[in-house]
Amino acid sequence: MLAALLLFSALAQGAPPVEVLAREARDDFQAGRFAQAREKLNEALKASPRNPALWSFLGLADAQLNNLDAAIADFQKTLELAPDDAQSFFNLGLLYGRKNETAKAMDAYQHGLKVDSRDAAANQNYALLLMAQKRFREAIGPLETLRDLDASNLSVRLALVECYAKTGMAPAVGKEIQAVVDFPGLTANASLRLAKALLEAGQANPAEVVLEHAVRIAPGSAEAHYDLGLLLLNKSLYEESVRELGSAAQIDPESDLYSMRLAESLILWKHYGTALEFLTAIKNRFENLPDYRYKLGLTYYGLHQFSRAIEEFEGIAREKPDQDGVQYFLGNCYVAVGDLEKSESHYRRAIQIQPRNASYYTALAQVLRKASDENTGEAIANLEKSLAIDGSDVQTKQELALCYIKKANYVKAHTLLEEVVAKQPELASAHVALAQTYYKLKKTADGNRERAIVARLQAAERERQAQIRNSAARQ
């Protein structure tokens, strides 16, 4: 608002007493004597009531005295006398913003920017208002103007990245990120905040670039390594995630969060032996945590040490009986050791706890189908529930098709199996079932085609196994 003080160069039109009062008001204003400045300006306006500079300056004084309504009226009077005074529009925008009258504030900025589109403060304030209202696409224009005015302003560039990201402008995000990461002022903490905003907007690839930058400039930051590792884990890049999560756990070995994520990544990578070594190494620090015991159970399960896995999972289940994942893996373990009755009980408990997990219904259906042909109807019902939750799961479709074959409903089985082999053309078991279905439907040519595919896939698998044996023998 102090920019309006420059308007005093236009006061020569007033009578000498007006000039004197205006100069005294300016001195009072600059000294912080806003009430005295206001008094002198009112006196000057009695002599020169159509002087827009005096009205504008009075608005500044009223604003400093927190007389917001009076200040608004002053600037509105200024605009009556000088309708193209952009600064008065901008001052109104600030005042309406202070009163939380956002719509009026934005309207004032819009009018002012039509007159002076390059005013930095106005563009900044307008952009902030728009972003606060989650109108990110509209905020891009003023932010791009600010970038053009000062390309080195990091806060503007970061805000622009956020707006691009939240409006789905991926190419613009990528281009801006490449510029931003080269800024010497982009700290590791700022990078972490930016990456979080990008991830919230679904922009994982630019977030990865930013986090890689954070790790480069702050290699000792456990948080930076962890955030990058977690992003890579969510992208199923397990080897890379293990590297970053391992760094985080090494920098801060007392963090259970970092260590448990590292164990999770090793398990998902199917490096169960390494996972067991790591969990054994950190046992003294974290053995009492349920998550530690859960990860240990998963590791034993992956190593086919099912009795040990059952011991860990049952221990957790006694303490925390409402953990559906524990019940699910207990079911898996009992399937592996051939106790279908216990596995069925645990799968039903998992469904009771979390009825929106499709894989639980599929697992229960598989057990029911294995236990008895009499359970086929219930198995079908559970598989249909699973597909109602996740209609894309190939394994569930194949299981349901096998149930339909048992029920001699070959038309439904055929439809499902066609979908399965379209998604996974190398799945030999699906081609076997599909061939059987075609023959039952008396489509001999189609059955023969599927049988030939099975023969080809089986031959390829035998060749692959032979290569593995030969490679092992050479070593």
Secondary structure, 3 states (H helix, E strand, C coil): CHHHHHHHHHHHHCCHHHHHHHHHHHHHHHCCCHHHHHHHHHHHHHHCCCCHHHHHHHHHHHHHCCCHHHHHHHHHHHHHHCCCCHHHHHHHHHHHHHCCCHHHHHHHHHHHHHHCCCCHHHHHHHHHHHHHCCCHHHHHHHHHHHHHHCCCCHHHHHHHHHHHHHCCCHHHHHHHHHHHCCCCCCCHHHHHHHHHHHHHCCCHHHHHHHHHHHHHHCCCCHHHHHHHHHHHHHCCCHHHHHHHHHHHHHHCCCCHHHHHHHHHHHHHCCCHHHHHHHHHHCHHHHCCCHHHHHHHHHHHHHCCCHHHHHHHHHHHHHHCCCCHHHHHHHHHHHHHCCCHHHHHHHHHHHHHHCCCCHHHHHHHHHHHHHHCHHHHHHHHHHHHHHHHHCCCCHHHHHHHHHHHHHCCCHHHHHHHHHHHHHHCCCCHHHHHHHHHHHHHCCCHHHHHHHHHHHHHHHHHHHHHHHHHHHHHHHC
